[in-house]
């Protein structure tokens, strides 16, 4: 792991928004693919010992990813991600909500905005997550920071193996 790579995780509770910035020692096209292709997302998109399993993904505006994080004992935590904007290789936005296994959403959800840039072979990903309710933000925050930090570490290891 390159300890010089940036990782910031900041919360603005008043704005109900989480700001994450993470750098990866990998080309932008590969990092983009890791965030936008189900076969790669499933390799890193859940904190260990959980694993991610995409039931389907249609990465286009109006398309969706329906997936579960599965615990070692087989419990599934489903979520729906609906893609609202895509600028290839540099930005995509989505609406994210937990759901049951039949895609019935648990509202409120959150709006995610991903921005990708590369400089000198280092790809920076800026993620802004706006939560529709303060209660949802408060409920998720502690576990989310730990879990998302773990998944980004999984991604770093995957990118190193693919590069």
Residue pairs with C-beta under 8 A, 6 or more apart in sequence:
1 153
1 156
2 25
5 22
5 23
5 24
5 25
5 122
5 156
6 21
6 22
6 23
6 124
7 21
7 22
7 23
7 149
7 152
8 19
8 20
8 21
8 22
9 18
9 19
9 20
9 145
9 148
9 149
10 18
10 19
10 20
11 17
11 18
11 19
11 137
11 141
12 18
12 19
13 134
13 137
13 138
15 130
16 130
16 131
16 132
16 133
16 134
16 137
17 128
17 129
17 130
17 131
18 127
18 128
18 129
18 131
18 137
18 141
18 144
19 126
19 127
19 128
19 129
20 125
20 126
20 127
20 128
20 129
20 148
21 124
21 125
21 126
21 127
22 124
22 125
22 127
22 152
23 122
23 123
23 124
23 125
24 31
24 122
24 123
24 125
24 155
24 156
24 159
25 121
25 122
25 156
25 159
25 160
25 163
26 121
26 123
26 159
26 160
26 162
26 163
27 118
27 121
27 123
27 163
28 89
28 116
28 117
28 118
28 123
29 89
30 123
30 159
30 162
30 163
31 116
31 123
31 125
31 159
32 88
32 89
32 116
33 40
34 40
34 41
34 44
34 155
34 158
34 159
35 41
35 92
35 114
35 116
35 125
36 59
36 92
37 57
37 59
38 54
38 56
38 57
38 65
38 67
40 158
41 52
41 54
41 57
41 65
41 67
42 51
42 52
42 53
42 54
42 67
43 52
43 154
43 158
44 52
44 151
44 154
44 155
44 157
44 158
45 52
45 67
45 69
45 151
45 154
46 52
46 69
46 70
46 151
46 154
47 69
47 146
47 147
47 148
47 150
47 151
47 154
48 150
48 154
49 71
49 72
50 69
50 70
50 71
50 72
51 69
51 70
52 67
52 68
52 69
52 70
53 67
53 68
53 70
54 65
54 66
54 67
55 66
55 67
55 68
56 64
56 65
56 66
57 63
57 64
57 65
57 66
57 67
58 64
58 65
58 83
59 65
59 83
59 86
59 92
60 83
60 86
61 83
61 84
61 85
61 86
62 82
62 83
62 84
63 82
63 83
64 80
64 81
64 82
64 83
65 80
65 81
65 83
66 78
66 79
66 80
66 81
66 99
66 103
67 78
67 79
67 81
68 76
68 77
68 78
68 79
68 101
69 76
69 77
69 79
70 76
70 77
71 77
76 101
77 98
78 98
78 99
78 100
78 101
78 103
79 96
79 97
79 98
79 99
80 96
80 97
80 99
80 103
80 105
81 94
81 95
81 96
81 112
82 94
82 95
82 96
83 92
83 93
83 94
84 93
84 94
84 95
84 111
85 91
85 92
85 93
86 92
86 93
89 116
90 115
90 116
90 117
91 113
91 114
91 115
91 116
92 114
93 111
93 112
93 113
93 114
94 111
94 112
95 109
95 110
95 111
95 112
96 109
96 110
96 111
96 112
97 105
97 106
97 107
97 108
97 109
97 110
98 105
98 106
98 109
99 105
99 106
100 106
107 132
108 131
108 132
108 133
108 136
109 132
109 136
110 129
110 130
110 131
110 132
110 136
111 129
111 130
111 132
112 127
112 128
112 129
113 127
113 128
113 129
113 130
114 125
114 126
114 127
115 125
115 126
115 127
116 123
116 124
116 125
117 123
117 124
117 126
118 124
131 137
131 140
